[in-house]
Amino acid sequence: MLELRSLARHFGGVRAVDGLNLTVQDGQIFGLIGPNGSGKSTTVNVIAGLLPPTAGTILFRGEDIGPLPTHRRLRAGIARTFQNIRLFGQLSVWQNLWVAQNSAEDLARRGFFTRWLGGQSGVRDEIARLLEFSGLAHKQNELAANLAFGEQRRLELARALAARPKLLLLDEPAAGMNSEEVGQLRERILSLRGSGVTILLVEHVMELVMGVTDRIAVLNFGQKIAEGTPAEIQAHPAVRKAYLGGEAA
């Protein structure tokens, strides 16, 4: 599904991502973890097209997407959420989901009014399913800015899903959530895998990461220092050193 080959992103003399090799298989939930400043979010931004790579190759379903702008990557099937919530605050919940539609039916229509009025039963049904999935059906006419924090997090996830992604990039989706909300997020992520969505998860909440991922890579100072199953990562000496500052065995 996704392959990074010697991916690098430098900011002047800072090597935020430095020679990263990574493969995410179709249908996996792949975790990307590491201390603050290790290059996780930069990696997501490069994959999504917000930042150009300094070097290296990004393959998505066998195609080099490095030259593609962000909107072309979205149409190819890559969607994302953000560390800091980026909703359209003055649009309703329903409208936030509508503007994110990426279906063939919707893209075939040119212009705002033809999209809005032109026989969108499939699109509207899809939005209704996303509202149910996110537990926001009763808030569909509320302005996004008026939602509680946890509700905004759920809306951002639903908005990413409105693009019908094949690969979903989740950048710290549990940030700011309480334990109950994290548990609900866990169930939603697992249900997405059941529906065939491949997920790259960047997260600091280890309970969530260890509970949903099939495989995990650990970054430190822009480089991958370990990769394996959740059990292997928990026992890895280099990971313990990166997080705890101790000596690797």
C-alpha positions, 0 to 999 in steps of 0.5 A, spaced: 500 500 500 505 505 502 512 504 501 517 510 503 524 509 500 530 513 504 525 518 505 528 525 508 526 532 510 531 537 512 529 544 515 536 547 514 541 543 518 535 539 522 534 532 519 527 532 521 526 525 517 533 522 515 533 516 510 526 513 513 524 506 510 517 504 511 512 499 508 505 499 510 501 493 507 494 493 505 489 492 510 494 494 516 494 498 522 501 501 522 503 505 528 509 510 528 511 512 535 517 516 538 519 522 543 517 529 541 520 532 535 522 525 532 519 526 526 513 523 526 508 528 524 513 531 519 513 524 516 505 524 515 506 531 512 510 529 507 506 523 505 500 527 505 504 532 500 504 538 505 511 538 505 516 536 499 521 531 501 528 533 501 530 526 498 527 519 497 521 516 494 514 515 496 510 509 493 502 509 494 499 502 491 506 502 486 506 509 484 511 514 485 506 520 488 512 524 490 511 529 484 503 529 486 500 535 489 496 534 495 489 534 492 491 529 487 494 525 493 487 525 496 483 523 489 488 517 489 486 515 496 490 518 501 486 522 507 488 525 513 487 528 520 491 533 524 494 534 530 491 540 531 484 540 529 482 544 522 475 544 521 471 549 518 468 552 524 463 556 521 460 550 517 455 545 520 457 538 522 453 536 515 457 541 511 464 539 513 462 532 511 459 534 504 465 539 502 470 533 503 466 528 499 471 525 494 466 520 490 466 519 483 459 521 483 460 527 486 467 529 482 463 528 476 459 535 477 462 541 476 460 547 480 457 548 487 450 548 485 450 542 480 454 538 486 449 541 491 442 540 487 444 534 482 441 528 485 446 526 490 442 521 494 448 516 494 452 522 497 447 524 502 446 516 504 454 516 505 454 522 510 448 519 514 452 513 515 458 517 517 454 521 522 452 515 525 459 512 525 461 518 529 455 519 534 454 526 531 447 525 527 444 529 533 449 535 532 448 535 524 446 542 524 450 545 529 456 549 527 463 545 528 466 551 532 460 550 537 462 542 538 465 540 544 473 538 544 471 530 543 466 531 538 470 536 534 475 530 534 470 525 532 468 530 526 475 531 523 475 523 523 469 523 519 471 528 515 477 524 513 473 518 511 468 522 507 474 522 502 473 515 502 480 513 503 484 507 501 490 510 506 488 514 512 493 518 516 491 519 523 496 524 526 495 524 534 487 522 534 487 521 541 490 528 543 486 531 549 481 525 549 479 522 556 480 515 557 472 514 555 473 517 549 480 514 547 476 507 548 471 509 543 476 511 538 479 504 539 473 501 537 472 506 531 479 505 528 478 497 529 472 497 525 475 501 520 480 496 519 474 491 518 471 495 513 478 495 509 481 501 510 489 501 511 491 506 517 498 509 519 497 511 526 501 517 529 500 517 537 503 518 544 497 514 547 501 507 548 494 504 550 491 506 544 497 504 539 498 497 543 491 495 542 490 497 535 496 496 531 499 490 527 506 493 527 509 499 529 515 503 527 519 507 532 523 514 530 528 518 534 531 524 531 528 522 524 531 515 524 527 509 525 530 505 531 526 499 531 520 496 528 516 490 530 509 487 533 507 491 539 510 486 543 516 486 540 517 494 540 515 494 548 521 489 549 526 493 545 532 496 548 533 501 543 525 503 544 526 503 552 532 508 551 529 513 547 523 514 551 526 513 558 533 515 557 537 509 559 542 505 556 540 500 551 542 493 553 
